[in-house]
């Protein structure tokens, strides 16, 4: 959470710098784009020679992923020399937008990467600035060898701005329920099943607590589970891929399609009240925790809600953190009247004035290919974004294995619900499309505040309801202020 807040503050500062440099829009007019499109050779093949500069964060998982992608890319395009630059996450978007402003002012676009990593959470903010994102849908129209239709609908939806493709989705991530089979075995409790009901989930937690209290089994640190496991569930309860789906599952809304604020409702309170009940029984820890995942990896929690992207972090073993060595995974429970699973995608975008546009497009197309997707998934931390590999039993993401996997490790959990008539996948894109981009993060903060109040002194039911009312009023004010500035 601390990293997220720092990143958001950095973006705000960078937006100011970029506006001063003349930014603001969606990448120029059609005549400008037509001229830039002529610089891209969509007929280039594996004999093409050139240079390519790629920027990502310096997080270990991102570096590992990019190393795998570059290795596979160069096997196909051996004459394109790739330079991989990294920035710390806290300064990543600040550096990206600030350097854009400098590049525009000086006319030196070598300051910018040709391709850069992008999270769906920041796509809209980057899109709202001029001269950063290349409209990839325009290349799609020109290149018969590419189609956005290869992507899963869920991954494609979060990779668009103004209903057009601006980011190549690298992965498909939906939240799952990881669990430590050893802890369940120690408590003599059956492993969880996909889409269990709220009541079944609560009964399971109660059985786990009772079973552990009666057990003398110890974890890999030699500590009895009855004392090591303080909270049964480990999760970042303020994560956007958790907060919004939980609200939606209980039938709550943030805004209606016509922009009316609808957060102040019994459904919103029911979601908050449910989480309060878990907190009261010590089934979950502090709502505002900043170290989600650590308890689970240290065998101090039985369950962890997260996505595939954390898989190798969970199973890695060091002297300090032993990891989970008998890992199970299944689909999320259905907590409310609707089934909602949070998730989304990260991916790669092209700089509008990239110096190596053809090379950049070849790389982006490679990411969207089966070879590129399998290269990414070979790290263990990915589920492909293209439809052809999601159900392919021979796809790398499905064949990837680890000695740490338990008998109940179910790959189908990572794509559960995709074949439902009413798909449960959801992201904040559901409501952000109805509100101005300038207040989208503030609105998310208000949603988080509805749950964060559980940890405070003012956490009676009446006080939680009053807080929800206040947050709804704040959201209404923020939206109207943003609309009045247009």
C-alpha distance (Angstrom), angle and dihedral (degrees) to the residues before:
residue distance angle dihedral
X1 . . .
X2 3.81 . .
X3 3.81 89.9 .
X4 3.79 90.5 48.7
X5 3.81 93.2 51.7
X6 3.81 91.7 47.6
X7 3.79 90.7 49.4
X8 3.79 91.8 50.3
X9 3.80 92.0 50.0
X10 3.79 89.0 49.7
X11 3.78 91.2 52.0
X12 3.80 91.2 51.8
X13 3.82 90.8 52.9
X14 3.76 91.8 45.3
X15 3.79 92.4 50.0
X16 3.80 88.8 57.8
X17 3.80 91.2 52.2
X18 3.78 91.8 46.9
X19 3.80 93.2 49.5
X20 3.79 88.5 52.6
X21 3.78 88.1 54.9
X22 3.77 91.9 54.2
X23 3.80 101.3 -92.7
X24 3.77 124.5 148.1
X25 3.75 126.4 111.3
X26 3.74 139.1 49.2
X27 3.73 107.0 -65.7
X28 3.77 108.9 -61.3
X29 3.78 133.5 -73.3
X30 3.78 127.4 -47.6
X31 3.81 93.2 -99.9
X32 3.82 90.3 58.0
X33 3.79 91.5 48.9
X34 3.80 92.1 47.5
X35 3.80 89.4 56.8
X36 3.79 92.4 48.4
X37 3.79 92.2 47.6
X38 3.79 89.5 60.7
X39 3.82 87.8 64.4
X40 3.82 91.0 63.5
X41 3.79 118.2 84.3
X42 3.81 103.2 -153.4
X43 3.82 89.5 -178.1
X44 3.83 93.3 61.6
X45 3.81 113.3 129.6
X46 3.79 137.3 -168.8
X47 3.81 91.0 -70.5
X48 3.80 90.7 65.7
X49 3.81 113.6 122.2
X50 3.77 125.1 -156.9
X51 3.79 149.8 98.3
X52 3.79 132.2 -75.6
X53 3.80 131.3 -171.2
X54 3.81 119.1 -161.4
X55 3.80 127.5 -173.0
X56 3.82 125.9 -158.4
X57 3.78 136.9 151.3
X58 3.79 117.1 -83.7
X59 3.80 94.9 -119.1
X60 3.78 111.5 133.6
X61 3.80 94.2 -118.8
X62 3.81 92.4 51.5
X63 3.80 92.7 47.7
X64 3.81 91.2 49.0
X65 3.79 91.2 48.6
X66 3.78 93.7 49.1
X67 3.79 92.5 47.4
X68 3.80 89.0 54.4
X69 3.80 92.6 47.1
X70 3.81 94.8 47.1
X71 3.80 92.0 48.4
X72 3.80 91.8 52.4
X73 3.81 92.5 41.0
X74 3.80 91.9 54.1
X75 3.78 90.8 49.7
X76 3.80 86.1 62.3
X77 3.82 97.6 33.4
X78 3.82 105.3 30.3
X79 3.80 94.8 167.7
X80 3.79 97.4 59.1
X81 3.81 111.6 90.5
X82 3.81 110.8 -147.9
X83 3.80 124.6 -154.8
X84 3.78 115.4 -164.5
X85 3.79 116.4 -156.5
X86 3.79 124.8 -174.0
X87 3.79 137.0 -161.2
X88 3.79 130.3 -170.9
X89 3.79 112.1 -98.9
X90 3.79 94.1 -119.6
X91 3.81 91.4 60.5
X92 3.77 99.5 28.6
X93 3.81 102.5 102.8
X94 3.78 91.6 34.1
X95 3.80 90.7 57.5
X96 3.79 92.6 43.5
X97 3.79 96.1 53.0
X98 3.80 95.9 35.8
X99 3.81 92.0 52.3
X100 3.80 89.1 49.5
X101 3.78 89.7 58.3
X102 3.80 91.8 48.9
X103 3.82 91.9 46.4
X104 3.80 90.8 52.2
X105 3.80 93.3 47.9
X106 3.81 95.2 46.6
X107 3.78 98.6 32.3
X108 3.83 88.5 -129.1
X109 3.80 105.1 128.8
X110 3.81 92.7 172.4
X111 3.81 84.9 88.0
X112 3.78 87.2 72.4
X113 3.80 130.1 70.1
X114 3.78 119.3 -118.0
X115 3.79 91.5 -133.8
X116 3.79 128.0 21.0
X117 3.79 137.3 -174.7
X118 3.78 115.7 -110.1
X119 3.78 135.3 -176.0
X120 3.78 120.1 -140.5
X121 3.82 88.2 -123.2
X122 3.80 91.1 67.7
X123 3.79 100.7 35.3
X124 3.80 94.5 96.2
X125 3.81 93.5 47.6
X126 3.80 92.1 50.5
X127 3.80 91.2 44.1
X128 3.81 91.0 54.8
X129 3.80 89.1 64.2
X130 3.78 121.0 77.7
X131 3.80 123.6 -124.6
X132 3.82 99.4 23.1
X133 3.80 110.4 84.8
X134 3.77 124.4 52.4
X135 3.82 109.9 -141.3
X136 3.80 98.2 -117.1
X137 3.79 91.9 -171.2
X138 3.79 87.6 69.4
X139 3.81 90.6 58.9
X140 3.80 89.2 45.8
X141 3.80 87.9 58.7
X142 3.80 89.8 53.3
X143 3.82 101.8 39.8
X144 3.82 115.5 71.3
X145 3.81 88.6 -170.7
X146 3.79 93.6 68.7
X147 3.78 136.2 56.1
X148 3.78 130.0 175.2
X149 3.79 87.1 -143.4
X150 3.81 89.9 83.1
X151 3.80 89.8 76.2
X152 3.77 126.7 88.0
X153 3.79 109.5 -102.3
X154 3.80 91.9 -118.4
X155 3.82 93.5 53.2
X156 3.79 92.8 43.9
X157 3.80 94.8 50.8
X158 3.81 94.2 58.5
X159 3.82 92.0 45.5
X160 3.79 94.1 63.5
X161 3.78 133.9 85.9
X162 3.77 119.9 -165.4
X163 3.84 85.9 0.9
X164 3.82 92.1 -62.4
X165 3.80 130.9 109.5
X166 3.80 115.0 -102.5
X167 3.80 101.5 148.9
X168 3.80 132.0 47.0
X169 3.81 104.3 -133.6
X170 3.77 108.0 -130.4
X171 3.78 97.9 -173.1
X172 3.75 145.9 16.6
X173 3.79 112.8 -133.7
X174 3.76 127.9 -179.3
X175 3.78 126.5 168.2
X176 3.80 116.8 -100.4
X177 3.79 137.1 -179.4
X178 3.79 110.8 -106.6
X179 3.80 115.7 -169.6
X180 3.79 137.9 -175.9
X181 3.79 106.1 -120.5
X182 3.82 91.2 -161.5
X183 3.80 91.1 61.6
X184 3.80 92.0 48.4
X185 3.80 89.5 48.2
X186 3.81 91.5 50.0
X187 3.81 90.1 51.8
X188 3.83 91.4 43.6
X189 3.80 90.5 -127.3
X190 3.81 123.5 144.0
X191 3.79 116.4 -109.9
X192 3.83 115.7 -98.6
X193 3.79 120.6 -96.8
X194 3.83 127.9 -141.2
X195 3.81 118.3 -81.5
X196 3.78 95.3 3.2
X197 3.80 114.0 178.2
X198 3.79 125.0 -103.0
X199 3.80 91.1 -106.9
X200 3.81 91.6 49.2
X201 3.78 89.9 49.7
X202 3.82 93.3 50.8
X203 3.81 91.3 45.9
X204 3.80 89.4 51.3
X205 3.81 91.4 51.9
X206 3.80 91.3 49.7
X207 3.81 90.4 49.7
X208 3.81 90.7 48.6
X209 3.79 92.1 52.5
X210 3.78 93.3 47.3
X211 3.80 92.5 44.3
X212 3.80 94.0 49.9
X213 3.80 92.0 47.6
X214 3.79 88.0 56.4
X215 3.81 95.0 44.6
X216 3.78 130.3 90.2
X217 3.82 94.0 -166.4
X218 3.81 115.6 128.6
X219 3.79 132.5 -147.4
X220 3.81 125.7 -122.3
X221 3.81 89.6 -82.1
X222 3.80 90.3 58.9
X223 3.82 92.6 -110.4
X224 3.83 118.5 132.4
X225 3.79 111.5 -109.5
X226 3.82 89.6 -131.5
X227 3.80 89.5 68.4
X228 3.81 100.8 26.7
X229 3.81 96.2 55.7
X230 3.79 104.8 69.7
X231 3.80 97.5 157.8
X232 3.78 119.3 25.1
X233 3.81 96.1 -151.1
X234 3.80 127.2 54.3
X235 3.81 117.6 -164.7
X236 3.78 141.8 132.8
X237 3.80 95.0 -113.0
X238 3.82 91.7 -169.0
X239 3.81 94.8 53.6
X240 3.81 110.9 123.8
X241 3.81 89.4 -130.4
X242 3.79 88.1 57.5
X243 3.82 106.3 34.8
X244 3.78 98.3 51.3
X245 3.84 97.5 42.2
X246 3.80 90.0 48.9
X247 3.80 90.3 53.1
X248 3.79 92.5 44.8
X249 3.78 91.8 48.8
X250 3.78 89.7 59.5
X251 3.81 90.2 49.5
X252 3.82 97.4 -102.4
X253 3.80 124.9 147.2
X254 3.78 132.1 -157.9
X255 3.78 99.1 -161.6
X256 3.77 132.5 -9.8
X257 3.82 121.5 -119.9
X258 3.81 89.3 -96.3
X259 3.80 91.1 55.7
X260 3.81 100.0 -102.1
X261 3.80 114.4 145.8
X262 3.82 110.1 -118.0
X263 3.81 103.4 167.3
X264 3.82 96.2 109.1
X265 3.80 98.6 84.1
X266 3.77 144.3 117.8
X267 3.81 88.1 -108.7
X268 3.81 91.6 59.9
X269 3.79 90.8 48.8
X270 3.80 91.0 48.8
X271 3.82 90.4 56.3
X272 3.81 92.5 48.2
X273 3.80 91.7 44.0
X274 3.81 91.1 52.3
X275 3.79 91.5 54.0
X276 3.79 90.3 45.5
X277 3.82 89.3 56.2
X278 3.82 90.9 53.3
X279 3.79 90.1 48.7
X280 3.81 92.5 47.9
X281 3.81 91.2 54.5
X282 3.83 91.7 47.1
X283 3.77 90.7 -117.5
X284 3.82 89.1 127.7
X285 3.78 131.1 28.8
X286 3.78 132.4 -129.0
X287 3.79 113.9 -30.4
X288 3.79 90.4 -138.2
X289 3.81 97.8 50.2
X290 3.79 115.8 148.3
X291 3.81 97.4 -163.1
X292 3.79 104.0 59.0
X293 3.80 112.3 167.6
X294 3.79 96.7 29.1
X295 3.83 95.4 94.6
X296 3.79 91.2 50.4
X297 3.79 93.7 47.8
X298 3.82 89.7 48.4
X299 3.83 90.4 52.0
X300 3.81 91.5 -112.2
X301 3.82 95.8 118.1
X302 3.79 130.1 47.2
X303 3.80 98.7 -149.8
X304 3.80 135.0 37.6
X305 3.78 125.9 -172.4
X306 3.80 111.7 -150.8
X307 3.82 142.9 105.2
X308 3.81 138.4 -89.5
X309 3.81 91.1 -89.9
X310 3.83 90.2 78.8
X311 3.81 97.2 48.6
X312 3.81 100.6 109.0
X313 3.81 90.8 41.0
X314 3.81 88.3 57.5
X315 3.80 95.6 49.7
X316 3.82 99.7 37.1
X317 3.79 113.4 109.5
X318 3.80 126.4 -150.8
X319 3.80 133.8 160.7
X320 3.79 90.8 -94.4
X321 3.81 100.6 35.4
X322 3.80 115.6 34.5
X323 3.79 95.4 -172.3
X324 3.79 124.9 -149.0
X325 3.78 111.6 -56.4
X326 3.80 99.4 -175.8
X327 3.78 102.8 41.8
X328 3.77 124.8 -178.0
X329 3.78 128.0 -177.1
X330 3.78 135.3 -169.9
X331 3.79 139.3 160.3
X332 3.80 122.0 -74.0
X333 3.77 121.9 -86.6
X334 3.80 119.0 -108.9
X335 3.79 101.8 -113.2
X336 3.81 98.8 177.1
X337 3.78 141.3 22.4
X338 3.81 91.2 -72.5
X339 3.77 128.3 50.7
X340 3.80 110.1 -122.4
X341 3.80 127.2 172.9
X342 3.78 118.8 -173.0
X343 3.76 122.8 -140.0
X344 3.76 148.3 114.2
X345 3.77 144.6 169.8
X346 3.74 143.7 -87.9
X347 3.76 122.0 -156.6
X348 3.77 148.3 142.6
X349 3.77 133.7 -67.2
X350 3.80 133.8 -168.8
X351 3.78 123.2 -120.8
X352 3.79 109.9 -117.6
X353 3.81 94.1 -128.0
X354 3.79 96.5 34.1
X355 3.79 112.6 164.0
X356 3.81 91.8 -141.2
X357 3.78 104.1 41.1
X358 3.79 98.3 156.6
X359 3.79 92.1 50.3
X360 3.81 89.7 46.6
X361 3.78 92.3 52.3
X362 3.80 92.0 47.4
X363 3.81 89.3 53.7
X364 3.81 93.9 47.7
X365 3.79 90.7 49.3
X366 3.78 89.1 49.5
X367 3.81 91.1 53.5
X368 3.81 87.2 54.4
X369 3.81 93.0 50.3
X370 3.80 126.7 91.5
X371 3.82 89.8 -113.2
X372 3.79 91.7 52.9
X373 3.77 94.0 44.8
X374 3.79 92.4 49.3
X375 3.81 90.1 49.0
X376 3.79 90.4 53.6
X377 3.80 93.0 45.3
X378 3.81 92.1 50.6
X379 3.82 86.8 79.9
X380 3.80 88.5 67.7
X381 3.79 92.9 -125.1
X382 3.78 100.7 92.2
X383 3.76 145.3 79.6
X384 3.81 111.6 -164.3
X385 3.78 121.7 -108.9
X386 3.80 95.1 -147.0
X387 3.77 119.4 89.0
X388 3.80 97.6 -135.0
X389 3.82 92.8 66.8
X390 3.79 101.1 40.8
X391 3.79 94.7 80.4
X392 3.81 97.5 26.3
X393 3.80 108.0 116.2
X394 3.81 89.4 -157.0
X395 3.79 95.5 52.5
X396 3.80 113.2 119.8
X397 3.79 94.6 -117.9
X398 3.81 89.5 59.5
X399 3.81 96.8 42.5
X400 3.81 93.5 47.1
X401 3.79 109.2 111.2
X402 3.79 140.5 175.4
X403 3.80 135.3 -165.5
X404 3.81 85.2 -121.8
X405 3.81 93.3 65.7
X406 3.79 115.1 105.5
X407 3.78 129.7 -148.3
X408 3.80 91.4 -91.2
X409 3.81 97.3 54.5
X410 3.80 100.7 127.2
X411 3.82 117.9 -173.3
X412 3.79 90.5 -165.0
X413 3.80 87.9 71.5
X414 3.81 89.4 74.5
X415 3.81 92.3 60.3
X416 3.79 99.4 27.8
X417 3.77 113.1 147.5
X418 3.80 97.2 18.3
X419 3.79 90.0 116.0
X420 3.81 94.4 47.5
X421 3.79 117.4 115.5
X422 3.80 87.6 -130.0
X423 3.78 101.9 39.2
X424 3.81 114.6 -144.0
X425 3.83 95.5 -151.4
X426 3.79 112.2 117.6
X427 3.79 139.9 167.0
X428 3.79 136.6 177.4
X429 3.80 85.9 -92.9
X430 3.82 84.2 83.1
X431 3.79 90.5 76.0
X432 3.82 106.4 13.7
X433 3.79 90.2 72.6
X434 3.81 87.4 68.1
X435 3.81 97.8 52.5
X436 3.83 134.5 59.5
X437 3.80 114.4 -86.2
X438 3.80 91.8 -128.0
X439 3.82 92.6 67.9
X440 3.80 101.2 34.6
X441 3.79 94.3 101.3
X442 3.82 91.5 45.9
X443 3.80 89.3 53.1
X444 3.81 90.3 51.9
X445 3.81 89.2 50.9
X446 3.81 88.4 55.5
X447 3.80 90.9 52.3
X448 3.77 89.9 50.7
X449 3.80 90.6 48.6
X450 3.81 90.2 58.4
X451 3.82 87.9 63.7
X452 3.81 99.3 32.1
X453 3.81 88.9 63.4
X454 3.81 87.8 71.1
X455 3.81 89.0 76.0
X456 3.82 93.5 49.2
X457 3.78 133.2 86.0
X458 3.82 91.7 -105.8
X459 3.79 96.5 65.9
X460 3.79 105.3 121.9
X461 3.79 115.0 123.8
X462 3.81 91.6 -103.4
X463 3.79 91.5 48.6
X464 3.81 92.3 48.4
X465 3.81 90.0 50.4
X466 3.81 90.5 49.5
X467 3.80 89.9 49.9
X468 3.80 91.0 52.2
X469 3.81 89.5 50.8
X470 3.81 90.5 50.0
X471 3.80 92.7 49.2
X472 3.80 91.3 49.1
X473 3.79 89.3 52.1
X474 3.79 91.2 49.0
X475 3.81 91.5 50.8
X476 3.81 90.2 50.5
X477 3.81 90.3 50.6
X478 3.82 93.4 47.8
X479 3.80 93.5 49.9
X480 3.80 93.3 48.4
X481 3.80 92.0 47.4
X482 3.79 91.0 51.2
X483 3.80 91.7 47.6
X484 3.81 91.6 50.1
X485 3.80 91.2 54.5
X486 3.80 92.6 58.8
